[in-house]
Amino acid sequence: MHALIDFFSTDYGILSALVLATTIGMLVFYISYFMKHIRQDTEAAEQAARAAAGRSA
């Protein structure tokens, strides 16, 4: 219990909480960013494959 009190009431505890929150926020941002671009690249590759198949047929 004393550790939680120190964590939320001391300067080093609050800075640690801010670092943890920032790290988790960055994790969420990067996962969503990468998934968005993976989805876009997959769609672009599928369209290119369809276009290439249409030209060869």
Secondary structure by P-SEA (a helix, b strand, c coil): caaaaaacccaaaaaaaaaaaaaaaaaaaaaaaaaaaaaaaaaaaaaaaaaaaaaac
